[in-house]
Amino acid sequence: MAAKKDAKGKNELPAPIIVKKVTVVEGGHHGGAWKVAYADFVTAMMAFFLLLWLLGATTEKQRKGLADYFTPTLVKLKEGSAGSNGMLGGSSITDVDNYPNRAGQTGTKSMTIPRDTTGGPKEGAERVKKMQEMQQRLAAKLAQSERLARLGKQVRMVDTTQGIRIDLVDDADFSMFQLGTTVLTGEAAQLLEAIGAMVGPELGAISIRGHTDALPWRGGMGANNWSLSAGRAEATRQALLRDGIPEARFRRIEGVADREPLIRDKPEDPRNRRISILLMR
């Protein structure tokens, strides 16, 4: 019986070998990338339908407020408005900017002007017009004498932030004062009389500043460009007093020696000798 059982076992086929392969898939059963794309799509659709609802349920004024809310930031606009080559990129400070200003306001590169204030380009034009009127009155005064008419080229008028500055400039053929002194020349006295007639009707305080060139003083004279420039400014004030300018209008008298040259690359140039009369705002 035992032999018969052994014989039967030898004739049987061996049991099949089963190999089980397990594949691990990251991100779940089907992956998660599609979920992100679907979420973005749903968000975009929600925003789109929200926009449609806003367009149909709001007034024009409300839509304008929403548009202003989503405008680009001022930082980005300033980069495109202020120029790429240095300050303002060669543009004028009173040019209109592209900043998002409120209705009724005027925007420039210098400032945004509220509706209830004055200033900006309009005021600048008024100042230029005023300065031109002063120049015309001075030219008419100087034209009365052929001798004085030649001195018109010595007068320069500049519109500054503080007011209108009138510069009386020396050159190689003309000097306001006798050499090294605070004594006015005859022509300078007549020129100051014409200046006084021009400034007299205008409002505003007056400041006078004296300038010298950089030529050194000879030793032992006991003077310097500081005292000379201040003395010449005071001599100018006294001349204007005699020409009818009230004493109360003078706000400041000062001398700056050769520290503010008109011709910076040539400090010894005679054009650096000048008197600056500032008609303050």
VMD Tcl script that draws the C-alpha trace (Angstrom):
set ca {
  {0.00 0.00 0.00}
  {2.85 2.28 0.80}
  {4.53 1.65 -2.53}
  {1.35 2.35 -4.41}
  {0.95 5.67 -2.69}
  {4.49 6.72 -3.53}
  {3.99 5.87 -7.16}
  {0.94 7.99 -7.41}
  {2.76 11.01 -5.93}
  {5.50 10.79 -8.52}
  {3.00 10.95 -11.38}
  {1.25 14.09 -10.15}
  {2.08 17.50 -11.75}
  {3.77 20.07 -9.49}
  {1.65 22.94 -8.14}
  {1.82 26.15 -10.26}
  {3.93 29.07 -8.94}
  {1.93 32.29 -8.63}
  {3.91 35.62 -8.74}
  {1.99 38.62 -7.38}
  {3.23 42.06 -8.54}
  {2.23 45.10 -6.45}
  {2.50 48.57 -8.09}
  {2.51 51.57 -5.76}
  {0.98 54.71 -7.36}
  {1.72 58.06 -5.66}
  {-1.10 60.57 -5.19}
  {-3.95 58.21 -4.72}
  {-5.80 55.93 -7.01}
  {-5.92 58.22 -10.10}
  {-3.45 60.98 -9.06}
  {-4.33 64.53 -7.84}
  {-3.08 66.92 -10.57}
  {-6.49 67.05 -12.24}
  {-8.06 68.20 -9.01}
  {-5.87 71.31 -8.91}
  {-6.69 72.16 -12.52}
  {-10.37 71.60 -11.88}
  {-10.29 73.82 -8.80}
  {-8.64 76.61 -10.82}
  {-11.29 76.26 -13.50}
  {-14.13 76.42 -10.99}
  {-12.57 79.49 -9.32}
  {-12.23 81.25 -12.66}
  {-15.81 80.45 -13.57}
  {-17.01 81.73 -10.21}
  {-15.10 84.98 -10.71}
  {-16.52 85.28 -14.23}
  {-20.13 84.84 -13.10}
  {-19.50 87.20 -10.19}
  {-18.28 89.82 -12.67}
  {-21.40 89.33 -14.80}
  {-23.56 89.74 -11.72}
  {-21.74 92.92 -10.68}
  {-22.15 94.44 -14.14}
  {-25.88 93.82 -14.04}
  {-26.57 94.70 -10.40}
  {-24.50 97.89 -9.94}
  {-24.76 101.49 -11.07}
  {-22.24 103.38 -13.19}
  {-20.87 105.16 -10.11}
  {-20.38 101.87 -8.26}
  {-18.62 100.33 -11.26}
  {-16.28 103.33 -11.39}
  {-15.38 102.75 -7.75}
  {-14.67 99.07 -8.42}
  {-12.48 99.98 -11.40}
  {-10.50 102.43 -9.27}
  {-9.94 99.72 -6.68}
  {-8.28 97.41 -9.21}
  {-6.10 100.06 -10.89}
  {-2.29 99.53 -10.85}
  {-0.39 100.74 -7.82}
  {1.17 104.20 -7.64}
  {4.64 102.66 -7.40}
  {4.30 101.13 -10.85}
  {2.83 104.29 -12.33}
  {5.58 106.46 -10.85}
  {8.22 104.29 -12.49}
  {6.61 104.98 -15.86}
  {5.91 108.64 -15.19}
  {9.05 109.97 -13.56}
  {11.36 109.21 -16.48}
  {14.16 106.70 -16.88}
  {17.14 109.02 -17.16}
  {17.56 110.92 -13.92}
  {14.99 112.99 -12.17}
  {11.85 113.33 -14.35}
  {13.79 112.17 -17.38}
  {13.99 115.66 -18.86}
  {10.31 116.44 -18.42}
  {9.03 119.66 -16.89}
  {7.89 119.50 -13.27}
  {4.54 120.96 -14.32}
  {3.82 118.35 -17.02}
  {0.61 116.39 -16.50}
  {1.30 112.98 -14.97}
  {-0.53 109.66 -15.44}
  {-1.38 109.06 -11.78}
  {-4.96 108.03 -10.93}
  {-6.32 111.37 -9.70}
  {-9.85 111.98 -8.54}
  {-12.30 113.74 -10.82}
  {-11.78 117.48 -10.79}
  {-8.12 117.32 -9.72}
  {-5.06 118.21 -11.74}
  {-2.03 115.96 -11.53}
  {1.55 117.00 -12.27}
  {4.93 115.45 -11.60}
  {5.44 117.88 -8.74}
  {2.14 117.37 -6.93}
  {-1.51 116.47 -7.20}
  {-3.54 119.63 -6.71}
  {-6.83 119.30 -4.77}
  {-9.94 120.88 -6.26}
  {-10.26 123.57 -3.56}
  {-6.69 124.93 -3.76}
  {-4.67 127.08 -6.13}
  {-1.22 126.57 -7.60}
  {0.55 124.42 -10.17}
  {0.76 125.34 -13.85}
  {-1.93 128.04 -13.58}
  {-0.13 129.90 -10.82}
  {3.19 129.45 -12.63}
  {1.72 131.11 -15.72}
  {0.48 134.00 -13.60}
  {3.96 134.47 -12.11}
  {5.53 134.49 -15.57}
  {2.98 137.05 -16.73}
  {3.72 139.24 -13.71}
  {7.46 139.05 -14.35}
  {6.96 139.99 -17.99}
  {4.92 143.03 -16.95}
  {7.73 144.11 -14.61}
  {10.26 143.69 -17.42}
  {8.15 145.85 -19.71}
  {7.89 148.62 -17.11}
  {11.65 148.52 -16.53}
  {12.37 148.58 -20.26}
  {10.09 151.60 -20.67}
  {11.90 153.36 -17.83}
  {15.35 152.60 -19.22}
  {14.31 153.63 -22.74}
  {13.92 157.23 -21.56}
  {17.71 157.62 -21.65}
  {20.10 156.27 -24.24}
  {22.69 155.86 -21.52}
  {20.35 153.80 -19.35}
  {19.09 151.74 -22.28}
  {22.56 150.23 -22.57}
  {22.31 149.01 -18.97}
  {19.30 146.81 -19.71}
  {21.64 143.91 -20.49}
  {22.99 144.06 -16.91}
  {19.58 143.20 -15.48}
  {18.39 139.60 -15.24}
  {15.03 138.56 -13.81}
  {14.37 135.01 -12.64}
  {11.18 133.46 -11.23}
  {12.17 131.37 -8.17}
  {10.23 129.45 -5.54}
  {10.68 132.36 -3.11}
  {9.76 135.12 -5.52}
  {11.06 137.13 -8.47}
  {14.82 137.69 -8.25}
  {16.39 140.68 -10.00}
  {20.14 140.30 -10.59}
  {22.25 143.38 -11.37}
  {25.36 141.85 -12.92}
  {28.78 143.40 -13.52}
  {30.88 142.68 -16.58}
  {34.10 143.88 -18.14}
  {32.45 147.17 -19.26}
  {30.20 147.91 -16.29}
  {30.54 147.87 -12.52}
  {27.89 148.60 -9.92}
  {30.46 149.85 -7.41}
  {33.80 151.56 -7.51}
  {36.67 149.08 -7.29}
  {36.96 147.49 -3.85}
  {34.41 149.85 -2.25}
  {30.71 150.09 -1.39}
  {30.31 153.35 -3.34}
  {27.80 153.12 -6.19}
  {28.82 154.38 -9.60}
  {26.69 157.04 -11.27}
  {25.18 154.61 -13.77}
  {24.41 152.10 -11.02}
  {22.56 154.74 -9.01}
  {20.40 155.57 -12.04}
  {19.79 151.87 -12.67}
  {18.67 151.35 -9.06}
  {16.31 154.30 -9.41}
  {14.65 152.51 -12.34}
  {14.56 149.27 -10.32}
  {12.91 151.11 -7.44}
  {10.23 152.50 -9.75}
  {9.55 148.97 -11.01}
  {9.47 147.26 -7.59}
  {7.64 150.04 -5.74}
  {4.07 149.26 -6.92}
  {4.52 145.53 -6.31}
  {3.56 143.83 -3.06}
  {5.88 141.67 -1.00}
  {8.95 142.02 1.18}
  {12.40 142.63 -0.29}
  {15.63 140.74 0.34}
  {19.02 141.95 -0.94}
  {22.10 139.77 -1.31}
  {25.58 140.92 -2.30}
  {28.04 138.77 -4.30}
  {31.71 139.27 -5.16}
  {34.19 137.53 -7.40}
  {37.01 135.36 -6.02}
  {39.88 137.78 -6.61}
  {42.01 137.86 -3.44}
  {42.53 141.04 -1.41}
  {45.94 142.54 -0.98}
  {47.42 141.95 2.45}
  {47.12 144.63 5.12}
  {43.94 146.22 3.77}
  {41.80 144.95 6.66}
  {38.86 143.98 4.43}
  {37.57 140.84 2.76}
  {34.89 139.69 0.35}
  {32.47 138.95 3.19}
  {32.40 142.49 4.49}
  {32.48 143.90 0.94}
  {29.46 141.87 -0.23}
  {27.45 142.73 2.89}
  {28.39 146.43 2.59}
  {27.32 146.55 -1.04}
  {23.98 144.95 -0.17}
  {23.44 147.62 2.49}
  {24.43 150.38 0.06}
  {21.81 149.03 -2.37}
  {19.17 149.10 0.36}
  {19.96 152.73 1.17}
  {19.73 153.66 -2.52}
  {16.30 152.01 -2.79}
  {15.21 153.85 0.37}
  {16.10 157.14 -1.30}
  {14.14 156.04 -4.36}
  {10.95 155.68 -2.31}
  {10.88 152.05 -1.14}
  {9.50 151.97 2.45}
  {11.96 150.77 5.09}
  {9.45 148.23 6.45}
  {9.54 146.22 3.21}
  {13.17 145.14 3.65}
  {13.28 141.70 5.21}
  {16.89 140.56 4.83}
  {20.25 142.12 3.91}
  {23.17 139.74 3.52}
  {26.50 139.17 1.83}
  {27.76 135.80 0.65}
  {31.19 136.87 -0.70}
  {32.28 134.56 -3.57}
  {30.48 131.43 -2.29}
  {27.65 131.51 -4.88}
  {29.36 132.32 -8.20}
  {27.29 132.90 -11.30}
  {30.10 131.54 -13.50}
  {31.12 128.49 -11.49}
  {34.06 127.40 -13.65}
  {35.53 130.94 -13.57}
  {35.26 132.29 -10.00}
  {37.36 135.38 -10.90}
  {34.98 136.37 -13.73}
  {33.60 139.92 -13.20}
  {30.06 138.63 -13.85}
  {30.23 136.95 -10.44}
  {30.04 140.46 -8.93}
  {26.35 141.19 -8.65}
  {23.50 142.38 -6.45}
  {20.44 140.14 -6.14}
  {17.16 141.84 -5.20}
  {14.47 139.31 -4.29}
  {10.84 140.41 -4.40}
  {9.26 137.83 -2.06}
  {5.82 136.36 -2.57}
}
mol new
graphics top color blue
foreach p $ca { graphics top sphere $p radius 0.5 }
foreach p [lrange $ca 0 end-1] q [lrange $ca 1 end] { graphics top cylinder $p $q radius 0.2 }
display resetview
